[in-house]
Amino acid sequence: MSKSTRATKALEAAGVAFDVRVYDYDPNADSIGLQAAAALGEPPDRVLKTLMTKVDGKPVCVIAPSDREVSLKKLAAAVSGKSAEMMKPADAERLTGYKVGGISPFGQMRAVTTVVEAGALAHDRVYVNGGQRGLQIRLSPQDLQAAAKATAASIVAQD
């Protein structure tokens, strides 16, 4: 597995400090994010999932803890929209240039609005997908937010 992807190259070009971690990706896992957290030995709220959505028909990249569900209502409100829905996997792959299970918020084929769960910013380090299945990038959440040009908002559903 190559540790150099469009995502890592984008972070290097931006001068962001990060580490790369490789793990055994399980394509049959019920939750890719939770499987990644377990494989890395990290708490699930530090391993963030990247989801591709549409708000009022426009693409929005969402970064949220792997153990939490995103509230589509809160997401729409965070970007001043009326309604949000999950993007179809084939559309997400076409838009980002990454395969589902390997979608990174960095180095996507086209820049889109990005929202990160505000609660994730409280950690000293978080993980996000590195642009291929089984590859995670560890970095500070502040660098994540800056490099992804993400808006921070409370977008997870309440327990």
ZAVEXRO-432506 format. One record per residue (C-alpha): residue number from 1; residue in one letter; x, y, z. Coordinates in Angstrom, 1 decimal, padded with zeros to 4 digits. Layout:
BEGIN
 pos code     px     py     pz
 NUM    A      X      Y      Z
...
END
This chain:
BEGIN
 pos code     px     py     pz
   1    M  000.0  000.0  000.0
   2    S  001.3  003.4 -001.0
   3    K  001.4  005.9  001.9
   4    S  001.4  008.8 -000.7
   5    T -002.0  009.8 -001.9
   6    R -003.7  013.0 -003.2
   7    A -004.7  013.6  000.4
   8    T -001.2  013.3  001.8
   9    K  000.2  015.4 -001.0
  10    A -002.4  018.1 -000.4
  11    L -001.4  018.2  003.3
  12    E  002.3  018.3  002.5
  13    A  001.7  021.2  000.0
  14    A -000.2  023.1  002.8
  15    G  002.6  022.5  005.2
  16    V  000.4  020.6  007.7
  17    A  002.2  018.2  010.1
  18    F  000.6  014.7  010.1
  19    D  001.4  011.0  010.6
  20    V  000.1  008.2  008.5
  21    R -001.2  005.0  010.0
  22    V -002.0  001.8  008.1
  23    Y -004.5 -000.8  009.3
  24    D -006.2 -003.9  007.9
  25    Y -009.3 -002.6  006.2
  26    D -012.3 -004.9  006.5
  27    P -014.7 -004.3  003.5
  28    N -017.4 -006.4  005.3
  29    A -017.4 -004.3  008.5
  30    D -020.8 -002.9  009.6
  31    S -019.1  000.5  010.2
  32    I -015.8  001.3  008.4
  33    G -015.0  004.1  010.9
  34    L -015.6  001.9  014.0
  35    Q -013.6 -000.9  012.4
  36    A -010.7  001.6  011.7
  37    A -010.8  002.8  015.3
  38    A -010.7 -000.8  016.7
  39    A -007.8 -001.7  014.3
  40    L -005.9  001.4  015.3
  41    G -006.6  000.9  019.0
  42    E -008.1  004.4  019.3
  43    P -011.4  005.7  020.8
  44    P -014.0  006.0  018.1
  45    D -014.6  009.6  018.8
  46    R -011.0  010.4  017.7
  47    V -011.4  008.5  014.4
  48    L -013.5  010.7  012.1
  49    K -015.5  009.5  009.2
  50    T -015.8  011.4  005.9
  51    L -019.3  011.4  004.5
  52    M -020.5  012.9  001.2
  53    T -023.9  014.5  001.3
  54    K -026.0  016.9 -000.6
  55    V -027.6  020.0  000.9
  56    D -030.3  021.5 -001.3
  57    G -028.8  019.5 -004.1
  58    K -025.2  020.8 -003.6
  59    P -022.3  018.6 -002.4
  60    V -021.2  018.9  001.1
  61    C -018.3  017.0  002.8
  62    V -019.0  016.0  006.4
  63    I -016.4  015.0  009.0
  64    A -017.8  013.5  012.1
  65    P -016.8  011.0  014.9
  66    S -017.1  007.4  013.7
  67    D -019.3  006.5  016.6
  68    R -021.9  009.1  016.0
  69    E -024.8  009.6  013.5
  70    V -025.0  012.9  011.6
  71    S -028.2  014.8  011.9
  72    L -029.2  015.8  008.4
  73    K -031.4  018.5  009.8
  74    K -028.5  020.1  011.8
  75    L -026.2  019.7  008.8
  76    A -028.6  021.6  006.5
  77    A -028.9  024.3  009.1
  78    A -025.1  024.6  009.5
  79    V -024.8  025.6  005.8
  80    S -028.0  027.6  005.7
  81    G -029.8  025.0  003.7
  82    K -033.3  023.5  003.9
  83    S -032.7  019.8  003.4
  84    A -029.8  017.3  003.4
  85    E -029.4  013.8  002.2
  86    M -026.6  011.3  001.8
  87    M -024.9  011.2 -001.6
  88    K -025.1  007.9 -003.5
  89    P -021.8  006.0 -003.3
  90    A -021.2  006.1 -007.0
  91    D -021.7  009.9 -007.0
  92    A -019.4  010.4 -004.0
  93    E -016.7  008.4 -005.8
  94    R -017.1  010.3 -009.0
  95    L -017.0  013.7 -007.2
  96    T -014.1  013.0 -004.9
  97    G -012.0  010.6 -007.0
  98    Y -011.8  008.2 -004.0
  99    K -013.4  004.9 -003.4
 100    V -016.0  004.6 -000.7
 101    G -014.2  003.5  002.4
 102    G -011.2  005.6  001.4
 103    I -012.7  009.1  000.9
 104    S -010.6  011.8  002.5
 105    P -011.6  015.4  003.1
 106    F -008.3  016.4  001.5
 107    G -007.2  016.2 -002.2
 108    Q -010.7  015.7 -003.6
 109    M -011.2  016.2 -007.3
 110    R -013.4  019.3 -006.7
 111    A -013.4  021.6 -003.7
 112    V -016.8  021.5 -001.9
 113    T -018.2  023.0  001.2
 114    T -017.0  021.1  004.3
 115    V -018.4  020.8  007.8
 116    V -016.6  019.3  010.8
 117    E -018.3  018.3  014.0
 118    A -017.4  021.0  016.5
 119    G -016.9  018.4  019.3
 120    A -014.0  016.8  017.4
 121    L -012.0  020.0  017.8
 122    A -011.6  019.3  021.6
 123    H -009.1  016.5  021.0
 124    D -005.4  017.0  020.7
 125    R -005.1  014.6  017.7
 126    V -007.7  013.0  015.4
 127    Y -007.7  010.6  012.5
 128    V -009.3  011.0  009.1
 129    N -009.1  008.8  006.0
 130    G -005.9  009.2  004.0
 131    G -007.4  008.7  000.6
 132    Q -007.4  004.9  000.4
 133    R -008.9  002.0  002.3
 134    G -006.7  001.1  005.3
 135    L -004.9  004.4  005.4
 136    Q -005.5  007.0  008.2
 137    I -004.0  010.4  008.7
 138    R -003.4  011.6  012.3
 139    L -003.3  015.4  012.8
 140    S -004.5  018.1  015.1
 141    P -008.2  018.9  014.6
 142    Q -007.3  022.6  014.1
 143    D -005.0  021.7  011.2
 144    L -007.8  019.4  009.9
 145    Q -010.3  022.3  010.0
 146    A -007.9  024.8  008.4
 147    A -006.6  022.4  005.6
 148    A -010.1  021.3  004.8
 149    K -011.4  024.9  004.9
 150    A -014.2  023.4  007.1
 151    T -016.9  025.1  009.1
 152    A -017.2  023.8  012.6
 153    A -020.8  023.1  013.7
 154    S -022.7  020.8  016.0
 155    I -024.0  018.3  013.4
 156    V -024.3  015.0  015.3
 157    A -027.6  013.6  016.4
 158    Q -028.3  013.6  020.2
 159    D -028.0  010.3  022.0
END
